[in-house]
Amino acid sequence: MPKSALSGSRIRSLRTARRIGQADLARLAGVSPSYLNLIEHNRRRASPRILDAIARALSIPPEALDESAGGALVESLRAATARAAPDAPPETDRAEEFVGRFPGWAALLAQLHARAEGHERTIGRLSDRMAHDPNLSAALHEIVSAVTAVQSTAAILAESEDLAPEWRARFHANVHADSVRLATAAEALVAYLDTSGEETGLAAPQEELESWLERQGFHVEAVEDHGAGGANGGADTPDWSRLTAGQAELASAASRALAGDWLRRAHADARALPLDRLMPALTAMFAPGAVFAPEVLARQFGASLAQVFRRLATLPPAAGVPRFGLAVCDGSGTLIFRRPVEGFALPRFGGACPLWPLYQALVQPERPLRAQVEFAGRPPARFVAHAIAGARDPLRFEPPVVWEAAMLLTPASALGETGGEEPALALGSSCRICPRAGCAARREPSIIGA
């Protein structure tokens, strides 16, 4: 059904709800009844002038009949349809008609779909934190220790009737001290969980850095090379400490130091791949019929693939260019940087499954890897992963050699690869909340079912 159904069906629904005859509405709008009948049955497309006249006759704002007003609702309903049980799929071909006739119900379904997706992301994040967060584990251990101490002292006081006054006073002091420790630990845990749920004000310096970068869209204008004369048009290198001072997210000196290191590295990447030359080359790769090839960019600019990956993941928004995701780990497999992308949940504390291509690159240094990956979800999201591993400082002869791997994530839809072109590697956030059944790498049953 054409999208004009969003207007035609809506006009018919509003007219009947107001008990206005078709001939009366046609007269008020200045059109013939037969022409209005064709519009209401979605056989004719109404011009903006006629829609305005009908809106005035119905005493509603003109934008209420705008076809584009329901476009987002239609897409949300189709996304919600993909989450429905396969044995009872709704009529996807009538989504436009449903939005046109029942915009309120359609909006409610879209809101419920958005809330369900948000809850799934929250479950994934909290599950990851509960399973792997060392700070949370230490906080819980402190609470258990304090509770045990209070319980033991209270048991002595309750079971010993002939305690000397000085010993009874000492045990009372111990109970008081341990109860204060318990209250302090509980308050700290609640505060930690409250802030970490919003991913701001986090305890770890790396988390503070990522929160600061997320607020800026992972692009800091100060790192750009404006002109051929060098950084910022030939000026001296910016004072990175001034850029990081006073930032709410960078609450600790350690996070500010990490931010300074990140800015220096991003500045070097910007000099190697200048924005004014990179964007035309990148935009051309996403033109119809073109092929996205980061290795071509690396050769063209004389940069490493890891530099290209980092640069692409920190570009400012641009028309025709997707947002890239990035994950970087060191030789131990510990994630040292992540730039999440919509539809692909990069773990913060653990869960190796989403990082599978990254680890594959780590065991094959200097060998570029490319794979289609499909992240578990409703519906599953497809990405193309490019990964490379190498020495952090390739010019260093003295041991130890510090290895680092980087993985770039590109939405398959932006590349025109929506499925079927090649087998996709199935990934999930963690076994505990992954709905995939029959996975050979599963370590434990899923708590949400398959």
Rosetta blueprint (number, residue, H / E / L):
1 M L
2 P L
3 K L
4 S L
5 A H
6 L H
7 S H
8 G H
9 S H
10 R H
11 I H
12 R H
13 S H
14 L H
15 R H
16 T H
17 A H
18 R L
19 R L
20 I L
21 G L
22 Q H
23 A H
24 D H
25 L H
26 A H
27 R H
28 L H
29 A H
30 G L
31 V L
32 S L
33 P H
34 S H
35 Y H
36 L H
37 N H
38 L H
39 I H
40 E H
41 H L
42 N L
43 R L
44 R L
45 R L
46 A L
47 S L
48 P H
49 R H
50 I H
51 L H
52 D H
53 A H
54 I H
55 A H
56 R H
57 A H
58 L H
59 S L
60 I L
61 P L
62 P H
63 E H
64 A H
65 L H
66 D L
67 E H
68 S H
69 A H
70 G H
71 G H
72 A H
73 L H
74 V H
75 E H
76 S H
77 L H
78 R H
79 A H
80 A H
81 T H
82 A H
83 R H
84 A L
85 A L
86 P L
87 D L
88 A L
89 P L
90 P L
91 E L
92 T H
93 D H
94 R H
95 A H
96 E H
97 E H
98 F H
99 V H
100 G H
101 R H
102 F L
103 P H
104 G H
105 W H
106 A H
107 A H
108 L H
109 L H
110 A H
111 Q H
112 L H
113 H H
114 A H
115 R H
116 A H
117 E H
118 G H
119 H H
120 E H
121 R H
122 T H
123 I H
124 G H
125 R H
126 L H
127 S H
128 D H
129 R H
130 M H
131 A H
132 H H
133 D L
134 P H
135 N H
136 L H
137 S H
138 A H
139 A H
140 L H
141 H H
142 E H
143 I H
144 V H
145 S H
146 A H
147 V H
148 T H
149 A H
150 V H
151 Q H
152 S H
153 T H
154 A H
155 A H
156 I H
157 L H
158 A H
159 E H
160 S L
161 E L
162 D L
163 L L
164 A L
165 P H
166 E H
167 W H
168 R H
169 A H
170 R H
171 F H
172 H H
173 A H
174 N H
175 V H
176 H H
177 A H
178 D H
179 S H
180 V H
181 R H
182 L H
183 A H
184 T H
185 A H
186 A H
187 E H
188 A H
189 L H
190 V H
191 A H
192 Y H
193 L H
194 D H
195 T H
196 S H
197 G H
198 E L
199 E L
200 T L
201 G L
202 L L
203 A L
204 A L
205 P H
206 Q H
207 E H
208 E H
209 L H
210 E H
211 S H
212 W H
213 L H
214 E H
215 R H
216 Q L
217 G L
218 F L
219 H L
220 V L
221 E H
222 A H
223 V H
224 E L
225 D L
226 H L
227 G L
228 A L
229 G L
230 G L
231 A L
232 N L
233 G L
234 G L
235 A L
236 D L
237 T L
238 P L
239 D L
240 W H
241 S H
242 R H
243 L H
244 T H
245 A L
246 G L
247 Q L
248 A L
249 E L
250 L L
251 A L
252 S L
253 A H
254 A H
255 S H
256 R H
257 A H
258 L H
259 A H
260 G H
261 D H
262 W H
263 L H
264 R H
265 R H
266 A H
267 H H
268 A H
269 D H
270 A H
271 R H
272 A H
273 L L
274 P L
275 L H
276 D H
277 R H
278 L H
279 M H
280 P H
281 A H
282 L H
283 T H
284 A H
285 M H
286 F L
287 A L
288 P L
289 G L
290 A L
291 V L
292 F L
293 A L
294 P H
295 E H
296 V H
297 L H
298 A H
299 R H
300 Q H
301 F H
302 G L
303 A L
304 S L
305 L H
306 A H
307 Q H
308 V H
309 F H
310 R H
311 R H
312 L H
313 A L
314 T L
315 L L
316 P L
317 P L
318 A E
319 A L
320 G L
321 V E
322 P L
323 R L
324 F L
325 G E
326 L E
327 A E
328 V E
329 C E
330 D E
331 G L
332 S L
333 G L
334 T L
335 L E
336 I E
337 F E
338 R E
339 R E
340 P L
341 V E
342 E L
343 G L
344 F E
345 A L
346 L L
347 P L
348 R L
349 F L
350 G L
351 G L
352 A L
353 C H
354 P H
355 L H
356 W H
357 P H
358 L H
359 Y H
360 Q H
361 A H
362 L H
363 V L
364 Q L
365 P L
366 E L
367 R L
368 P L
369 L E
370 R E
371 A E
372 Q E
373 V E
374 E E
375 F E
376 A L
377 G L
378 R L
379 P L
380 P L
381 A E
382 R E
383 F E
384 V E
385 A E
386 H E
387 A E
388 I E
389 A E
390 G E
391 A E
392 R L
393 D L
394 P L
395 L L
396 R L
397 F L
398 E L
399 P L
400 P L
401 V L
402 V L
403 W E
404 E E
405 A E
406 A E
407 M E
408 L E
409 L E
410 T E
411 P E
412 A H
413 S H
414 A H
415 L H
416 G L
417 E L
418 T L
419 G L
420 G L
421 E L
422 E L
423 P L
424 A L
425 L E
426 A E
427 L E
428 G L
429 S L
430 S L
431 C H
432 R H
433 I H
434 C L
435 P L
436 R L
437 A L
438 G L
439 C L
440 A L
441 A L
442 R L
443 R L
444 E L
445 P L
446 S L
447 I L
448 I L
449 G L
450 A L
